[in-house]
Amino acid sequence: MSKPRRGSNAKKILNWRGTCPICNRKSVKILWTAIQNERSIKVCKHCGN
């Protein structure tokens, strides 16, 4: 049975999918924050953990 509202909160955020600035993966979810050079940036799940 599928879940029709899966990821609906993520899709409300602008630019939620793109290229990760750390690992350069393309077309991934950019929802997690990481601190780099005393600034917080949005990164993919693999770089955010």
Summary of the structure (lengths in Angstrom):
residues: 49
radius of gyration: 12.3
end to end distance: 29.7
largest distance: 44.4
contacts: 100
relative contact order: 0.23
helix: 14%
strand: 29%
